């Protein structure tokens, strides 16, 4: 099941070179933060303010190709695949509906530019995926044997 969200802002991120895009669940008011590179964050802020950005990405090229072929991008869906944040663009053409994998930050920028709806897949009923540590990394860290390593101030 997917939940429709809106892009409500871009905030600073603790990771150098990154920003966080804040999404809000339209029905329940829950929030999700998606980390993006700082260039995409700045481009998204500009688009939200109505100032066309000069950020040119692969999704812009895809959008132009879809338009040239007589199709249209209908929506963006953000989800989690193998512990990684991923995005899919739903493209409608004369042949029907197709889904194309996209980089999440480029997908968000495209959704903002084209005014298409954004959906987030729910991991479990009532719980939107979040920026949690993927299970594979958690298992790796918990498997480390730190015996004999001294703590330094």
C-alpha positions as CSV (number, residue, x, y, z in Angstrom):
1,X,0.0,0.0,0.0
2,X,1.2,3.5,-0.8
3,X,0.5,6.8,1.0
4,X,0.4,10.1,-0.8
5,X,2.9,12.6,0.5
6,X,3.7,16.2,-0.2
7,X,7.1,17.9,-0.3
8,X,7.0,20.4,2.5
9,X,10.6,21.6,2.7
10,X,14.3,21.1,2.6
11,X,16.5,21.2,5.8
12,X,20.1,21.0,6.7
13,X,21.7,17.6,7.2
14,X,24.4,16.5,9.6
15,X,26.2,14.9,6.7
16,X,28.5,17.3,4.7
17,X,27.3,17.7,1.1
18,X,23.8,16.6,1.9
19,X,20.4,18.0,2.7
20,X,17.1,16.4,3.9
21,X,13.9,16.7,2.0
22,X,10.9,16.6,4.3
23,X,7.7,14.8,3.1
24,X,4.4,14.8,4.9
25,X,1.7,12.1,4.8
26,X,-1.4,13.8,3.3
27,X,-3.8,11.8,5.4
28,X,-2.1,11.2,8.7
29,X,0.4,14.1,9.1
30,X,3.4,11.8,9.5
31,X,6.8,13.0,8.3
32,X,9.6,11.3,6.4
33,X,13.0,12.8,5.7
34,X,14.9,11.7,2.7
35,X,18.6,12.6,2.4
36,X,19.7,14.0,-0.9
37,X,22.9,15.7,-2.2
38,X,23.1,19.4,-1.5
39,X,22.8,20.3,-5.2
40,X,19.5,18.5,-5.5
41,X,18.3,20.1,-2.3
42,X,19.1,23.6,-3.5
43,X,17.5,22.8,-6.9
44,X,14.4,21.5,-5.1
45,X,14.2,24.7,-2.9
46,X,14.4,26.8,-6.1
47,X,11.6,24.8,-7.8
48,X,9.4,25.1,-4.7
49,X,9.9,28.8,-4.8
50,X,8.9,28.9,-8.4
51,X,12.4,29.7,-9.7
52,X,13.3,27.2,-12.5
53,X,16.5,25.5,-11.5
54,X,19.4,24.8,-13.9
55,X,20.0,21.4,-12.3
56,X,20.1,19.0,-15.2
57,X,19.9,15.4,-14.4
58,X,19.2,12.1,-16.0
59,X,15.5,12.3,-15.1
60,X,15.2,15.6,-17.1
61,X,16.5,13.8,-20.1
62,X,14.1,10.9,-19.5
63,X,11.2,13.4,-19.1
64,X,12.0,14.9,-22.5
65,X,12.2,11.5,-24.1
66,X,8.9,10.4,-22.6
67,X,7.3,13.6,-23.9
68,X,8.8,13.2,-27.3
69,X,7.3,9.7,-27.5
70,X,3.9,10.9,-26.6
71,X,3.9,9.6,-23.1
72,X,3.5,11.3,-19.7
73,X,5.0,10.7,-16.2
74,X,2.0,10.2,-13.9
75,X,3.5,9.7,-10.4
76,X,6.6,9.0,-8.3
77,X,6.7,6.2,-5.8
78,X,9.4,6.0,-3.2
79,X,10.1,2.7,-1.5
80,X,12.8,0.5,0.0
81,X,14.4,-2.4,-1.9
82,X,17.0,-4.6,-0.3
83,X,17.5,-1.9,2.5
84,X,18.1,0.9,0.0
85,X,15.8,3.8,-0.7
86,X,14.6,3.6,-4.3
87,X,12.1,5.4,-6.5
88,X,9.9,4.5,-9.5
89,X,8.3,6.8,-12.0
90,X,5.0,5.6,-13.5
91,X,4.9,6.4,-17.2
92,X,1.7,6.2,-19.3
93,X,1.9,5.8,-23.0
94,X,-0.3,4.4,-25.8
95,X,1.1,0.9,-24.8
96,X,-0.1,1.2,-21.2
97,X,1.5,1.9,-17.9
98,X,5.2,1.2,-17.3
99,X,7.5,1.8,-14.2
100,X,11.0,3.2,-14.6
101,X,13.5,3.1,-11.8
102,X,14.8,6.5,-10.7
103,X,17.2,8.0,-8.3
104,X,15.1,9.3,-5.3
105,X,16.4,12.8,-5.3
106,X,16.1,13.2,-9.1
107,X,12.6,11.7,-8.9
108,X,11.6,14.2,-6.2
109,X,13.0,17.1,-8.3
110,X,11.1,15.8,-11.3
111,X,7.9,15.5,-9.2
112,X,8.2,19.1,-8.0
113,X,8.9,20.4,-11.5
114,X,6.1,18.5,-13.2
115,X,3.6,18.8,-10.3
116,X,3.0,15.1,-10.2
117,X,1.9,13.2,-7.0
118,X,4.5,11.5,-4.8
119,X,3.7,8.3,-3.0
120,X,5.6,6.4,-0.3
121,X,5.2,2.7,0.1
122,X,4.3,1.6,3.6
123,X,6.6,-1.0,5.1
124,X,4.0,-2.3,7.5
125,X,0.4,-1.2,7.8
126,X,0.4,2.3,9.3
127,X,4.2,2.7,9.2
128,X,5.9,4.8,6.5
129,X,9.5,3.7,5.6
130,X,12.0,5.9,7.4
131,X,15.7,6.7,7.4
132,X,16.4,3.7,9.7
133,X,19.6,1.8,9.3
134,X,19.1,-1.1,6.9
135,X,19.0,-4.5,8.6
136,X,22.1,-5.8,6.8
137,X,24.2,-3.0,8.4
138,X,22.7,-3.4,11.8
139,X,23.5,-7.2,11.7
140,X,27.1,-6.4,10.6
141,X,27.7,-3.9,13.4
142,X,26.2,-6.2,16.0
143,X,28.4,-9.0,14.8
144,X,31.6,-7.1,15.5
145,X,33.7,-8.3,18.4
146,X,35.1,-5.3,20.1
147,X,36.7,-7.2,23.0
148,X,40.1,-5.7,23.9
149,X,39.5,-2.4,22.2
150,X,40.2,0.4,24.6
151,X,37.9,3.4,24.9
152,X,39.7,6.7,24.4
153,X,38.5,10.2,25.6
